[in-house]
Amino acid sequence: MKGLTSCVLFGRNTLVGGVFSILVVSFVVLGCSGLGKNGNSGSNANGTVAADDGKDPDMPDDRLLKATVKLTTAEFANAISTEDFTKLHGNASPDFQETYTPEQAKEIFADAIKNKRALLPMLAKLVSIDPEFTEPPYIRREDNTPILVVKGKYDTKPRPLEFEYEYVKRVGSYKLLKLILR
């Protein structure tokens, strides 16, 4: 299993060898708290629901979207640095928390922690770089619960670092549901 995790997270080449395929880990939560059942009949093909002005009222503005992505990235970098996923876990959605413990997250990211000397300088830079959205962020709904989907990249060298984050809206704010970095 360790070899598979290493292959998924880092590909065939090592980070030191110049491949910045940093992380590919998905915390996908389906079936928790009704997620995974799309009970919304008024949505379009990607599950978004538009208000009369064409914008979903649950969609944050661009500044807040970028700040949310940066915060998630910073919390992830801190978890790798300290080898403690308690804060990331505590700030995630209840759906995420019910699926993964902080210890399970640490196990999932064991290879990233092992290679943190190579990872942390790049992750530290990401906090000061504005993320670029590779497709417009959108809201999909599951059982009328808004889920914010944000896909993009950071303009890093030698190649961009891609991300895909999902956040579920709970009690007026968005909480982490899914985290993928490649």
N, C-alpha and C positions, 0 to 999 in steps of 0.2 A: 504494500500500500504506500510506503514511503517513496518508493521509486516512481509510482504512478503520480503521486502528489507533486514530486519534484519535476516530472515531465510536464504535467499540466501547468504548473506555475512558471517554469523557466524554460520550457522547450528542450531541445536536444543540446543546445550550447549553454554554457554558463554565462552569468552576467559579466564575469571578469573577462571572458572571451569576446565581449563586445556586443552581445545580444541583449537588447533592452526589452525583451518580452518579459516584463517585470512580474506581473501577477495576472492570473486568470482564475478568479474564484467568484463564484456566484452564490450569494445567499438568497436563494429563491424560496419564498414562503408561499405555498399554495395549500389551501385547505384550512389554514389557521384563521379563526375568527371570521369564517365565511368567505375568505379570499379564495379565489379559484373558481368561484361560481359567478358567472357574469349574468346578473339579474337585470341589467339595464337594457330596456328595449328601445330607448331613444338615443342610442349612440351611433356614431358613424363607424366606418370600417376599422379605424384604429382605437375605437372605444372612447373617443373624446366626445364631450357634450359642449356645445357652444351656446353662449348667451346670445341675446338679440343683436348685440354689436359685433358678433363674430368671435369674441374672446370668452373663454371659460372664466367665470367669476372666481374659481379656485386657483387660477394660474398666477403665480407670483411674477413680479416684474423682473426684468433682465438683471438688475443689480442684485436683487435678493436671490435669484437663481445662481448667479456666479458666487455670491457669498456662501450659499449653502453648499455648493460643490467644494469650495475652498475649505470650508469647515470640516466636511467629511474627509477630505484628503489630509488635513492637518491632524484630525483625530486618529486616522489610520496610521500616519507616520509616527505619532506619539505612541500608539499601541505597539508598533514594531520596535521603536527605540527602547521603551521601558519593558517590553515583553509582558505587558499587562493590558488585556483587552476589556477591563472592567468599565472604563469611561466610555469607550466606543459602544459597548454593550448597553450601558446604562442610558445613553442618549438615543439608542435605536428604538424602533417601534416595538410595542408589546408583542406583535406577531414574530418579529425577529428574536426577541428575548425568550419567547416560549419555544422556539425552535433550536436555538444555540445558547449554550452557556459561555461565559468568558473563557473557560478552560477549553471548550471545544473550538472556539475561534482561534485560540493560541495554537492548538494542535493543527488546525487547518493551515495556519500561516507559519508553521514550524520552519519550513525551508526559507521563507522570507526573513524570519528572525535570524536564522543561521547565517544568512548573507547580508545582514543589515549594514555592515560596513560599506558595501557597494550600493545598497539601496537608499540609505538615509540622505546622502548628499543630494540625490536627485529628488527625493520626496520633499526635502526642505526647500528646494528651488520652486516646486510647484505651488507652494503657498503664496509666493510673490508674483506668479504668472497668472494672468487672466485665462481661464479656460475658454476654448472656442467650441461652440456647439456645431456638431457636424450635421445635425438635423434639428429642426425646431423642437424645443421641449413641448411636451403635450401632457394632457391629463387623460387617463383612461379610468374607467369606473368599474368596480367589482362590487356588486350588491349596493350600488349607489355610493360607495366609498371612493373618494378621489385618490388616485395614485399618480404621482408626478413622475414622469419618465424623462430623464436627462441623459443624452448621449453626446459625447464630444471628445476633445483631445486637448492636450497641453503641447505647445510647440517646443519640444525638447529635441536635443541633438544627441545622437545622430539621426534619430527618428522620433516622431511624435508618440506620446504616451496617450493611449485611448482609454476612455472611461465610460462606464454605463452605471448610473445610479438610479435607483427607484426609491421614492419616499411615499409613505401612506399618511394621509391627513387624519390625525387623531386629536380631538379636543382643540381644534383651531390651529394646530401647527403640524408641519411635516416632519416625520420621523423616518430614519433609514430603514429600508426594507430589503434592498439589494445593492451589492457592491461588486463591481467588476473593474479591474485595471489590467490593461494589456500593453 
